[in-house]
Amino acid sequence: MTGVENTYSSVQLPFAAIVGQEDMKQALMVNVVNPRVGGVLIRGEKGTAKSTAVRALAELLPAQATVGDCPYSCDPAAPCPACQERLARGEELPVEQRRVRVVELPVGATEDRLLGTLDLEAALATGEARFSPGILAAANRQILYVDEVNLLDDHLVDVLLDAAAMGVNTVERESVSMSHPAAFTLVGTMNPEEGELRPQLTDRFGLCVQVRGLADPASRQEVITRQLAWEAGPAEFAASWRKAGQELSQGISAARELLPKVQAGDEVLARVVAVSLGLGTDGHRGDLTLLKCALTMAALEGRDAVQIDDVNKAALLALPHRLRRRPLAEMEFDIADKIKRI
Amino acid sequence: MTQRVNEIEGSRRPVYPFAAIVGQQRLKLALILLGVDLGLGGVLLRGDKGTAKSTAARGLAALLPPLAGGRPTPFVELPLGATEDRLAGGLDLGAAVREGRLAARRGLLARAHEGVLYVDEVNLLPPHLTHLVLDAAVSGMARLEREGLSLTHEARFALVASYNPEEGPLGPQLADRFGLCVGVKGEPDPALRVEVLRRRLAWEADPQGFAEAWQDEQDALRARLIKARERLPQVEMAGAERALAAALAAQAGSQGQRGELACARAARALAAWQSETRVAPEMVELAAELALNFRRTRSAAPPAPLPRLLQADDNPEEPPTRRAVEEDGPALETGDQAGQERSLRVLAPGAVTPVATRLPAREATSRTQAGRRSAREINGERGRYIRASAQRLGRGLALDATFRAAAPHQKARRTPGGPALVVAEPDIREKVRAARRGRLLLFCVDASGSMNAAARMNTTKAAVLGLLTEAYQKRDRVGLVAFGGAGARELLPPTSSVEVARRMLAELPTGGKTPLAAGLVGVGAVLERELAADPKLTPLVIILTDGRPNVPLAAGQAKEYDPRVAGNKGGGWGDGWGDGGYADREVLNLARRLHAGFRARFVVVDTDTGHHHEINLCRALAEYLGAACVSLRRLTAEGVLDLVRQHWE
């Protein structure tokens, strides 16, 4: 298993130093706090810090208990089938605290690399059909990042959808028959000018945000200032932002702890459904994502109860990509007014 | 290797209980009936995203009675990336290599025996796999004939397949092979929707506890299902009810007999489920909703395919056959060019060698291939690996199949201390791949200053945006060439982005004369570029015009198509299209070149409002392009979209 993951831990532009793009940052933070929100699709023009933000996320990611030598980085509290078998044989699982990683799926990846394939070496040496894990294995319990997700080959999208829907990668090919956990947070970026994404895949992203180039001159100037400072001395720049980064990290940790205790009352559930129906979303997946996002946003603000306003704000992230579009209309992101009127 | 039985996640997480699914009565009923009678031929679920389709299928597996020996009921999910050998079964590689023994490995179909086989997004599954699955679902057997093995496994399973029509249609011949079909929609009632949310949240928080809370209801359902299965053989269906099923099927216009058979079978299962031993008329009616609604033939008969006016001409010098033209021949507006024309006629055919043209010569085979092509392309380098082939075409090596082919010979080939596996030349197998291929649609629109120009342009723009918005054509690209004034412009280079199209088409220039020839040259330029980038493309070109060209090409550009050059004189004048003006003949010459030179299909849309009975050039243009000529009385975006759909697939 080599060359599977790209991790970004070294000298990235710090997350806290990204100017503006609050929706995008909020959506990413929500996903870090609560992976069950189901990922985020970031749509926007070139040069709007999409990839920078995702890669910078790595430094904010929390540590989680992991079975050290498991190819699927499984959870010791809920081990994968292979580790269950080891337990049954009386083995002890080595447990480590490991940071969540950003695993990147390159657009040109082959199906074999994504799914995993027949282990050639083992087949030649022993004649055994053994499984060699792929990117989906590496992505279990991590963030799977697909840059330019709209350019991904159709058959890879199908496979990705399958895994994203089930949290399991099932391989039935090339004499290999197995399944392994592949529960990942899907983060995709795309430039809509290069083609749209299939609705089925769009729906698999919990949240969707639109990023635009910054409009106001002061912010644009700030971007230049920071970028130049970072380029002049990445290490010093990172050091000067360390404190802000740590505060973010602490906020995330606190929110993760608080999240299981956050309550949503009946009026909140009613509001979720009203907003969802009022905007005309497909299916029920939107309702659940909206609620989870609202719960997480409350946790990020240190509250243990969801307010109506959390739902309204969460709807801006959880629903734009689930609205039924009129045949010739653009995707609507400015739905705040509509939500208010519901 | 894990056996995927019921515990979907490979952990001990239970399945969301079937009994706890809110609403969705039709969906639940169809699945229950399938549970009562596995021979129903499968249930097809079509509907919105996120409407409990797969939850229900999984729930059904947990509801079915456990197998002999207390093994839990299998729930086998067919992944889209599956290969044929995994589905049907194949040679056991390990046994073959280690022991030199031919042993079969069961495929997914056999593994689903007495359980549920779930195929999500069945419309995306390669058709040959779908047929394999359906064959097994109907026969109850998985047959394996490959690699020297011939085996039959029992494979009686409940087939549940789902798809979202937004992602592309399921071919009618495939849909028809399912027994029942249910449309699934999101719950519109807010109170029920809150309940869905509440239960889902409770289940996610504590699956174990949730499942326990629903245990009694689950057990009751299961017990009733088992009783119904036992009762099923005794259920009688009288002649009147059989007649009713037949009548309903006929009324629905269901083709073949599968409809009434599925209806009758579902009605019997329904009777058994309702603890009856006789089928009542209302049961037949309810069963018909599930078994017949989706077989209903469309109310309006599908439009008859428009005949190609021109057969693939092996001899391009032969004039196209003239059809459906008024006796007095085309009346042309360009009377002022009559003198010029007479002088043209005296040139003897063949006196001048045809001038080299920018348009590439037609490949010998391209025309025959240019007909209806599926969006699938086999043997490409990209795409999904669907099966292996022993034919050597230099495609990627299919390791698995190569090993399997080598495996039986290992005992004989192995030498002490040598490698475990010895592969010989005849074992080599290559991968056959299938990929969906995007298509290219090019509009060529008359933007000249006639009365219709603005309507034509706006309609085309709406059609372009509509096409790009239609979700299932995401890989398709649409472009637009407009001609008006002195020349043609590529207003929209082929794109798949609605955003780009909207921006590029924000302003639509109209006015001026009608340089149709320039428009055709523009089309040729785009086709040449696009086909160079992807030679396997078969673009569809739609030309919208009044058919009254009045501007010839600029002098320098015109030489190649100049009707005064004998080699260019389209059809040798004996084509029945009369003496057209200079601009007309030029257009027809160009049309013939386009037809012969490119692997593309053309449709001419005559936008002439047709109050006056003048003959325009559209029909002639269509003939020379080997295209259909369609007259749209009322020009609407929907009309254009229909036209595209009709000619595209």
Interface residues (C-beta under 8 A of the other chain):
Chain A: R36 A78 P79 C80 P81 A82 Q84 E111 L115 L118 L120 A123 L124 A125 T126 G127 E128 A129 D153 D154 H155 D158 V159 L161 D162 A165 M166 G167 V168 T170 V171 E172 R173 E174 S175 V176 S177 M178 S179 H180 P181 P192 E193 E194 G195 E196 L197 R198 P199 Q200 D203 D266 L269 A270 V272 V273 A274 S276 L277 T281 D282 G283 H284 R285 G286 D287 L288 L291 R325 P327 L328 E330
Chain B: M1 T2 R4 I8 E9 G10 S11 R13 D48 K49 G50 T51 A52 S54 E77 L78 P79 L80 G81 A82 T83 D85 R86 L87 G90 L93 G94 V97 R98 R105 L108 D120 E121 L124 N164 E166 E167 G186 E187 P188 P190 R193 V194 V196 L197 R198 R200 L201 E204 R382 G383 R384 Y385 A398 L399 D400 F403 R404 A407 Q410 P419 A420 L421 A435 R436 A462 L465 G466 L468 T469 A471 K474 R475 T495 S496 S497 V498 E499 V500 R502
